């Protein structure tokens, strides 16, 4: 296992139409590029997000020159506290003046609505690789309650990933549950570094 050593699947801004099954909503959510797909994976992983929709609406406005413009943001996310996040996903070097004008108009609309708005580019490579690995275990079928209880107890203090799994049982049976708990946020590891058998995992949150 080495989540940081993934094989590139394509260029970040290349067209790619598809749908991602989100654990957040239990539904398929669409994407139209590698960058959008990667951002969607991270949205799905975010424990503060409880709802995700792609291309949620059309925004129409008239420019200062009197021209009609429209824009469809890439993602809308509802957060657990009831607030909202609107996202456009675009590599910084691919934002043209016309795009910037659309993003500025969208930001202005979000201010009026009290929503947060972001233009997201490429995701951190190691974080993304780790989260994509954990996403393979995002489905609830990977949860086994008795194993989960043992893992939470075994990782009450930081322990190496594989050592902790072996203390609970056969790693072949235990690791899928462990990765599912990491996806859920019940267990924690430093995801800005590549996941490997010796990485420290803990059930304790930072500052607890």
Secondary structure as UniProt FT lines:
FT   TURN            3..4
FT   TURN            12..13
FT   STRAND          15..21
FT   TURN            23..25
FT   STRAND          28..33
FT   HELIX           34..45
FT   TURN            47..48
FT   STRAND          49..54
FT   STRAND          58..62
FT   TURN            64..65
FT   STRAND          68..72
FT   STRAND          75..79
FT   TURN            80..81
FT   STRAND          84..89
FT   HELIX           92..94
FT   HELIX           97..113
FT   STRAND          116..120
FT   HELIX           125..135
FT   TURN            136..137
FT   HELIX           140..142
FT   HELIX           145..154
FT   STRAND          159..160
FT   HELIX           161..168
FT   HELIX           171..184
FT   TURN            191..192
FT   TURN            197..198
FT   STRAND          200..202
FT   TURN            206..207
//
